[in-house]
């Protein structure tokens, strides 16, 4: 199985939650691919969120929690109160 990470422009608009992981049943392979994606663009929160989901599906909840905690910490400044 080959997982291909898209460019940032192609990645936008994709459904977060990586339904492909569920269909292909290869969450460990997906986690490796998303790790590469994070190495290429650590600022992309969607890739990091998908990495956490892949870890969760691969039965690595501690890694998923670690990734999600960092995503939340890094995205907090982006959150604005609705007025």
C-alpha positions as CSV (number, residue, x, y, z in Angstrom):
1,X,0.0,0.0,0.0
2,X,1.3,3.4,-0.9
3,X,0.0,6.5,0.9
4,X,0.6,9.8,-0.9
5,X,0.5,13.1,1.0
6,X,-0.9,16.0,-1.1
7,X,0.4,19.5,-1.3
8,X,-1.1,22.0,1.2
9,X,-3.4,23.4,-1.5
10,X,-4.7,19.9,-2.5
11,X,-5.0,19.0,1.2
12,X,-7.4,21.9,2.0
13,X,-11.0,21.0,1.8
14,X,-10.4,17.3,2.6
15,X,-12.6,15.8,5.2
16,X,-10.7,15.6,8.5
17,X,-10.9,12.2,10.1
18,X,-9.2,10.4,7.3
19,X,-12.0,8.1,6.1
20,X,-9.4,6.3,3.9
21,X,-7.7,4.9,7.0
22,X,-11.0,3.2,7.9
23,X,-11.5,1.8,4.4
24,X,-8.0,0.6,3.8
25,X,-7.5,-0.8,7.3
26,X,-3.8,0.2,7.5
27,X,-3.7,2.8,10.3
28,X,0.0,2.0,11.2
29,X,1.0,2.7,7.6
30,X,-1.1,5.9,7.6
31,X,0.6,7.0,10.9
32,X,4.0,6.7,9.2
33,X,2.8,8.7,6.2
34,X,1.3,11.4,8.4
35,X,4.6,11.5,10.4
36,X,6.3,12.3,7.1
37,X,3.7,15.0,6.4
38,X,4.3,16.6,9.8
39,X,8.1,16.6,9.1
40,X,7.3,18.4,5.9
41,X,4.8,20.9,7.4
42,X,4.6,20.9,11.1
43,X,2.3,23.9,11.0
44,X,-0.5,22.0,9.2
45,X,-2.9,21.2,12.0
46,X,-5.1,18.9,9.7
47,X,-2.1,16.6,9.0
48,X,-1.3,16.5,12.8
49,X,-5.0,15.8,13.6
50,X,-5.0,13.0,11.0
51,X,-1.8,11.6,12.5
52,X,-3.5,11.5,15.9
53,X,-6.5,9.7,14.4
54,X,-4.2,7.2,12.7
55,X,-2.5,6.5,16.0
56,X,-5.9,6.0,17.6
57,X,-7.0,3.5,14.9
58,X,-3.6,1.7,15.3
59,X,-4.3,1.1,19.0
60,X,-1.8,3.7,20.2
61,X,-4.1,6.0,22.3
62,X,-1.2,7.5,24.2
63,X,0.5,8.7,21.0
64,X,-2.9,10.1,19.8
65,X,-3.4,12.0,23.0
66,X,0.1,13.4,22.9
67,X,-0.3,14.6,19.3
68,X,-3.8,16.1,20.0
69,X,-2.6,17.9,23.1
70,X,0.1,19.6,21.1
71,X,-2.4,20.4,18.3
72,X,-4.7,22.1,20.8
73,X,-1.8,24.0,22.5
74,X,-0.6,25.2,19.1
75,X,-4.0,26.1,17.8
76,X,-5.2,28.0,20.8
77,X,-4.0,31.4,19.6
78,X,-6.0,30.9,16.4
79,X,-9.3,30.6,18.3
80,X,-11.2,33.9,18.4
81,X,-14.3,34.6,20.4
82,X,-17.4,35.0,18.3
83,X,-18.9,38.5,18.6
